[in-house]
Amino acid sequence: MPDLLQLCDSPLSGQTLEFIQFNAHATGTLRKAFGVPDGTPGRAEVVQTAPEPVLVLNRREGDFPAELINLTQIRR
């Protein structure tokens, strides 16, 4: 697979990147500000998609027009 920075900054002839997507899942403890007692088990899910990767690398506002951030309590 080609280098991501090379693809975004100086693509070679015939190279195009149509979109970039970031997915992350994590478990840990939630805090009182979430509305549960401190230390409550929780899960986080983040999905971000950007149609123009060059904007992502420059970190401009609106880089990820399709975004999901989901925090949930893990019920036992």
N, C-alpha and C positions, 0 to 999 in steps of 0.2 A: 504494500500500500504506500502511495506517495506521502511525503511529509505534509502535514496539515498546513503549516505556515507557508511552505512553498506553494501549495495549491491556492491559498488565499491571496498571498502577496504577489507572486509572479508565476502564474500558471503557464505551463508549457503549451505548445500548440496541441489542441485537441483535449486539453484537460479543463474540465469545468466542475464546479462544486455547486449543486443545485440548492442544498440546504444543509444545515448542521443541527444535530439534536443531542441534547444532554439528558441523561436519565440517572437518577440516584435514589437509593432506598437506604434507610438507616433506622436502627432501633436505639432507644435510650430512655432517659427519664424525662417526663414532662414537669413543668413548674406550676406553681400556684397561679401565675398570670394566665395560664391556659384554662383555668377553672377547675383544676383538680389538685389534690394534695401534692406537695413537692415529693418527687421520687416515684410518681405513678408511671408504670411502664407505658411507653408510647412508640409510635412509628411515624416516620416522615417519608414522604414520596415527593420528588421534584421531577418534572418533565418540562423541558424547554426546547422549542424549535424555532430556528431563525432561517428565513429564506435567503438572506444575504450575509454569508459568513464574514465578508470583509468588515461589515459594520460591527459584528460581534468582537472581532479582534481589536477594533478601535474603541470598544466599550462606550458606544453612544447610546443615549436613551432610546428605548423602543427596540432594542436589539432582538428581543424574544417576544414577538407578537402572540405566539401560542404558548401559554405557560400554565402549568398546574402545580400548585403547592398544597399538599394534603397532609395535615397532622391529625393523627387519631390516637385515641387511648386503646391500649391492648387489654382486652377483657379476658380475664382468666376464669 
